[in-house]
Amino acid sequence: MAGITWEQLRELAAFRAENGCAINDDPVDGVVSDQRRIDYLDGYLRSLRAAIDDGVPKGTLIVGSLETTAALRLSPILTEYASRYADVDLVLRTGTSCELVEQVLEHKLEGAFVCGPVDHPDLHEEAVFEEELVILTAPQITSLDSLLSRNDLKVIVLRTGCSYRQRLESVLAARGIVGLRQLEFGTLESIFNCVSAGIGLTLLPKSLVGSVWKEQRIAIHPIDPQDAIVETTFIRRSEAYVSSALQAFLDTARLKWTPIAEAAE
C-alpha cells in the first residue's frame, strides 16, 4: 500500500462478495437498495435447482389460474397430472390476470393461465384457449338496450385486476355508459346469484354459464365479436429454468387443449 494516502484509499470502492457476486453499494438518501443482489441470488438458487433436477417430475409445483379457467378447463388436466405424477405436490392458486402476472414475475408461481395477450418482455406466453364472452342479466331481461338505459344499473364484477371486468367497462364505455356503481365479489357463484336476482349485469365466458342458463337463472346477451373473443394464455418467466414437474404439466395440458391456430383452421 506504499504510496497511497488515506484520502485516496477512502475513495476506492469496497465490495461484498456473496456467492461470487460483488456489487458496489450506492446509497440513495442513506438507503442501499439490494435488488441487484436479490436478483443475483434468485438466479443462483434457480441454477442450483436446475442442477439437482434429474429429469423425474417430483417436488412442489405451484401454478396459477384465473378462477374461470380453473372452473372451465383445468379439471381433466389436473386429474390426469395427479394420477401420472404422484411424486409432485401440485398447488393451484387462483387470482386475477394482474395478480397472476405479478406472481410469475416475482417467481412465486412457475407459470399461470391468464387472459392474453400479455406482451411482457420477461414472459414467455403460449395461447391455449379461446373464450366467447357474453353479458349476463336476470332471466326476465329481454332487451339489453332497455336495461342499459336504466339509471339504477349496477355491474357485478370480480375484484380489481380481473380482465373480464376491464373488458365489460370498455364495452359499456363504447356505448357511452361510464361511472356505473360496481358490486365486487370474490366468487363466481356470488356473481351468478346477484345477476339472477336482478341486481345488475356481468360479463363472463359463455361456456361457463351453461348450467345456470339451462336452469333459467340468467339470460345471455351476445356482444360484438371484436369484444367477445378473448385468449387464455399460459405464461412463465422467459429466462427461468423449466423444471421436470412443469414440463410434465405442460405436456399433459397440451394433450387436453386444442391450439387456437389449429382450432381456427
C-alpha positions as CSV (number, residue, x, y, z in Angstrom):
1,M,0.0,0.0,0.0
2,A,3.1,2.2,-0.2
3,G,2.5,5.5,-2.0
4,I,-1.3,5.5,-1.4
5,T,-2.6,8.1,1.0
6,W,-5.6,7.6,3.4
7,E,-7.6,10.1,1.4
8,Q,-7.0,8.1,-1.8
9,L,-7.9,4.8,-0.1
10,R,-11.2,6.2,1.2
11,E,-12.2,6.8,-2.4
12,L,-11.7,3.2,-3.5
13,A,-14.9,1.2,-4.0
14,A,-15.5,-1.6,-1.4
15,F,-17.3,-4.7,-2.4
16,R,-19.0,-7.5,-0.5
17,A,-18.7,-10.8,-2.3
18,E,-21.6,-13.2,-1.9
19,N,-21.5,-16.5,-3.9
20,G,-19.4,-14.8,-6.5
21,C,-21.4,-11.6,-6.6
22,A,-19.6,-8.3,-5.9
23,I,-21.8,-5.2,-6.2
24,N,-21.0,-1.7,-5.3
25,D,-23.4,-0.3,-2.8
26,D,-24.6,3.2,-3.8
27,P,-26.6,4.8,-1.0
28,V,-29.5,6.9,-2.1
29,D,-30.8,9.2,0.7
30,G,-28.9,7.0,3.1
31,V,-30.6,3.8,1.9
32,V,-28.9,1.0,-0.1
33,S,-31.1,-1.0,-2.5
34,D,-30.3,-4.7,-2.5
35,Q,-32.4,-5.5,-5.6
36,R,-29.4,-6.4,-7.8
37,R,-28.1,-8.7,-5.1
38,I,-31.5,-10.3,-4.6
39,D,-31.9,-10.8,-8.4
40,Y,-28.4,-12.4,-8.5
41,L,-29.2,-14.8,-5.6
42,D,-32.6,-15.7,-7.1
43,G,-30.7,-16.7,-10.3
44,Y,-28.2,-18.6,-8.2
45,L,-30.9,-20.6,-6.4
46,R,-32.6,-21.4,-9.7
47,S,-29.4,-22.6,-11.1
48,L,-29.0,-24.9,-8.1
49,R,-32.5,-26.2,-8.6
50,A,-31.7,-27.0,-12.3
51,A,-28.5,-28.7,-11.3
52,I,-30.3,-31.2,-9.0
53,D,-33.2,-31.8,-11.3
54,D,-32.7,-35.4,-12.5
55,G,-35.5,-35.3,-15.1
56,V,-38.0,-37.1,-12.9
57,P,-41.1,-34.9,-12.0
58,K,-41.2,-34.5,-8.2
59,G,-41.3,-31.9,-5.5
60,T,-43.7,-29.0,-5.4
61,L,-45.1,-27.3,-8.5
62,I,-47.1,-24.1,-8.0
63,V,-49.1,-22.8,-10.9
64,G,-51.8,-20.1,-11.1
65,S,-55.1,-19.8,-13.0
66,L,-58.0,-17.5,-13.5
67,E,-60.9,-18.8,-11.5
68,T,-63.0,-19.1,-14.7
69,T,-60.3,-21.1,-16.4
70,A,-59.9,-23.4,-13.4
71,A,-63.7,-24.0,-13.4
72,L,-63.9,-24.5,-17.2
73,R,-60.8,-26.1,-18.4
74,L,-58.4,-27.5,-15.8
75,S,-60.2,-30.3,-14.1
76,P,-59.2,-33.0,-16.7
77,I,-55.7,-31.7,-16.8
78,L,-55.2,-31.7,-13.1
79,T,-56.8,-35.2,-12.7
80,E,-54.5,-36.7,-15.4
81,Y,-51.4,-35.0,-14.0
82,A,-52.1,-36.1,-10.4
83,S,-52.6,-39.7,-11.5
84,R,-49.5,-39.8,-13.6
85,Y,-47.1,-37.9,-11.3
86,A,-47.8,-38.9,-7.8
87,D,-44.4,-37.6,-6.5
88,V,-45.4,-34.0,-7.5
89,D,-47.2,-31.9,-4.9
90,L,-49.3,-29.7,-7.3
91,V,-50.6,-26.4,-5.9
92,L,-53.1,-24.3,-7.9
93,R,-53.6,-20.7,-6.9
94,T,-56.4,-18.6,-8.5
95,G,-56.4,-14.9,-9.0
96,T,-56.9,-12.1,-11.5
97,S,-54.7,-11.7,-14.5
98,C,-52.9,-8.8,-12.9
99,E,-52.2,-10.7,-9.7
100,L,-51.0,-13.8,-11.6
101,V,-48.7,-11.9,-13.9
102,E,-47.1,-10.2,-10.9
103,Q,-46.6,-13.5,-9.1
104,V,-45.0,-15.2,-12.1
105,L,-42.6,-12.2,-12.5
106,E,-41.7,-12.5,-8.8
107,H,-41.1,-16.2,-9.1
108,K,-43.9,-17.0,-6.7
109,L,-45.5,-19.1,-9.5
110,E,-43.8,-21.3,-12.1
111,G,-46.5,-20.4,-14.6
112,A,-50.1,-19.3,-14.9
113,F,-53.2,-19.3,-17.1
114,V,-54.1,-15.6,-17.7
115,C,-56.2,-13.5,-20.1
116,G,-53.9,-12.7,-23.0
117,P,-52.1,-11.4,-24.8
118,V,-49.7,-10.2,-22.1
119,D,-46.8,-9.0,-24.2
120,H,-44.3,-8.6,-21.4
121,P,-40.5,-8.8,-22.3
122,D,-39.7,-11.0,-19.4
123,L,-42.5,-13.5,-20.1
124,H,-43.0,-16.4,-22.5
125,E,-46.6,-17.0,-23.3
126,E,-48.5,-19.7,-25.2
127,A,-52.1,-19.2,-26.4
128,V,-54.1,-22.2,-25.2
129,F,-57.8,-21.5,-25.1
130,E,-60.2,-19.1,-26.7
131,E,-63.4,-18.0,-24.9
132,E,-66.5,-16.1,-26.1
133,L,-67.6,-13.5,-23.6
134,V,-71.3,-12.6,-23.2
135,I,-73.3,-10.2,-21.0
136,L,-75.4,-11.9,-18.3
137,T,-78.6,-10.5,-16.8
138,A,-81.6,-11.6,-14.9
139,P,-83.8,-14.0,-16.9
140,Q,-86.6,-11.5,-17.3
141,I,-84.4,-9.1,-19.2
142,T,-85.1,-9.5,-22.9
143,S,-83.6,-6.2,-24.2
144,L,-80.1,-5.2,-23.3
145,D,-80.6,-1.7,-24.7
146,S,-83.5,-1.0,-22.3
147,L,-81.5,-2.3,-19.4
148,L,-78.6,-0.1,-20.2
149,S,-80.8,2.9,-20.2
150,R,-81.8,2.4,-16.5
151,N,-80.4,5.0,-14.0
152,D,-80.0,2.4,-11.3
153,L,-78.0,0.0,-13.3
154,K,-75.1,-1.8,-11.5
155,V,-72.4,-4.1,-12.7
156,I,-71.4,-7.2,-10.8
157,V,-67.7,-7.9,-11.1
158,L,-64.8,-9.8,-9.7
159,R,-62.2,-7.9,-7.8
160,T,-59.9,-5.3,-9.3
161,G,-57.5,-6.7,-11.9
162,C,-59.9,-9.0,-13.5
163,S,-59.6,-8.9,-17.3
164,Y,-63.3,-9.6,-17.9
165,R,-64.2,-6.7,-15.6
166,Q,-61.9,-4.4,-17.7
167,R,-63.5,-5.7,-20.9
168,L,-67.0,-5.0,-19.6
169,E,-66.0,-1.5,-18.6
170,S,-64.7,-1.0,-22.2
171,V,-67.8,-2.4,-23.8
172,L,-70.1,-0.2,-21.8
173,A,-67.9,2.9,-22.3
174,A,-68.2,2.3,-26.1
175,R,-72.0,2.8,-25.6
176,G,-71.4,6.0,-23.7
177,I,-72.1,4.3,-20.3
178,V,-69.5,5.2,-17.6
179,G,-69.3,5.7,-13.9
180,L,-71.8,2.9,-13.0
181,R,-71.9,1.6,-9.5
182,Q,-70.0,-1.7,-9.1
183,L,-70.6,-4.5,-6.7
184,E,-67.5,-6.5,-6.3
185,F,-67.5,-10.2,-5.3
186,G,-64.8,-12.9,-4.9
187,T,-66.6,-15.9,-6.3
188,L,-68.5,-16.8,-9.5
189,E,-71.4,-18.2,-7.6
190,S,-72.0,-15.0,-5.7
191,I,-72.0,-13.1,-9.1
192,F,-74.5,-15.6,-10.6
193,N,-76.8,-15.2,-7.6
194,C,-76.7,-11.4,-7.8
195,V,-77.3,-11.3,-11.5
196,S,-80.1,-13.8,-11.3
197,A,-81.8,-11.7,-8.6
198,G,-81.8,-8.7,-11.0
199,I,-79.3,-6.6,-9.0
200,G,-77.1,-6.0,-12.1
201,L,-75.3,-7.4,-15.1
202,T,-71.9,-9.0,-15.7
203,L,-69.6,-10.3,-18.4
204,L,-68.2,-13.9,-18.4
205,P,-67.3,-16.7,-20.8
206,K,-70.4,-18.2,-22.4
207,S,-69.2,-21.8,-21.8
208,L,-69.1,-21.1,-18.1
209,V,-72.8,-20.4,-17.7
210,G,-74.3,-23.4,-19.4
211,S,-75.8,-24.9,-16.2
212,V,-77.2,-21.7,-14.8
213,W,-78.6,-20.7,-18.2
214,K,-80.4,-24.1,-18.6
215,E,-81.9,-23.6,-15.1
216,Q,-83.2,-20.3,-16.4
217,R,-81.4,-18.4,-13.7
218,I,-79.9,-15.9,-16.1
219,A,-80.3,-14.6,-19.6
220,I,-77.4,-14.4,-22.2
221,H,-76.8,-11.4,-24.4
222,P,-74.2,-11.6,-27.2
223,I,-71.8,-8.7,-27.8
224,D,-69.8,-7.6,-30.9
225,P,-67.3,-10.3,-32.0
226,Q,-64.3,-8.0,-31.7
227,D,-65.2,-7.6,-28.0
228,A,-66.4,-11.1,-27.3
229,I,-63.4,-13.2,-28.2
230,V,-60.5,-13.4,-25.7
231,E,-57.5,-15.7,-25.5
232,T,-56.3,-17.6,-22.4
233,T,-52.5,-17.9,-22.4
234,F,-50.1,-19.8,-20.3
235,I,-47.2,-17.6,-19.1
236,R,-43.8,-18.3,-17.5
237,R,-40.6,-16.4,-17.0
238,S,-38.6,-16.3,-20.2
239,E,-35.2,-17.0,-18.6
240,A,-36.5,-19.3,-15.8
241,Y,-35.5,-23.0,-15.8
242,V,-38.4,-25.2,-16.8
243,S,-38.4,-27.9,-14.1
244,S,-39.3,-31.5,-14.9
245,A,-42.5,-31.1,-13.0
246,L,-43.5,-28.0,-15.0
247,Q,-42.5,-29.7,-18.3
248,A,-44.6,-32.7,-17.4
249,F,-47.6,-30.4,-16.6
250,L,-47.3,-28.6,-19.9
251,D,-47.0,-31.9,-21.8
252,T,-50.1,-33.2,-20.0
253,A,-52.0,-29.9,-20.6
254,R,-51.2,-29.9,-24.3
255,L,-52.8,-33.2,-24.8
256,K,-56.1,-31.7,-23.4
257,W,-56.2,-28.4,-25.2
258,T,-56.5,-27.7,-28.9
259,P,-54.1,-24.9,-30.0
260,I,-56.0,-21.9,-31.2
261,A,-54.3,-21.8,-34.5
262,E,-55.5,-25.4,-35.2
263,A,-59.0,-24.7,-34.0
264,A,-59.3,-21.8,-36.4
265,E,-58.4,-24.0,-39.5
